[in-house]
Amino acid sequence: MKGEVNEVKGQVMQTIATLMTTAFGLIAALAWNETIKAFISQLFPTGSGLTGLVVYAILVTVIAVVATILIGRAIAKPAVQEVRIVE
């Protein structure tokens, strides 16, 4: 019974850590969102709202794809090589 309690406690702590990490990630993403929007508004004059939005959407998409690929490579498990012992 005590083992089950410790397991549940560990799962709760892991979930809380995941939620906190996700929250900080969201805060960072919102900060970058504002930074990129300000950068795009500097590049394009006020009258080109649609062009700025399209450039913004493309830029954010490219950043998301590159980040996803890099994160995937960083956490990918190396291939397991089978070893056979022959006598």
Secondary structure, DSSP 8 states (H G I E B T S, - for coil): -HHHHHHHHHHHHHHHHHHHHHHHHHHHHHHHHHHHHHHHHHHS-TT-HHHHHHHHHHHHHHHHHHHHHHHHHHH------------
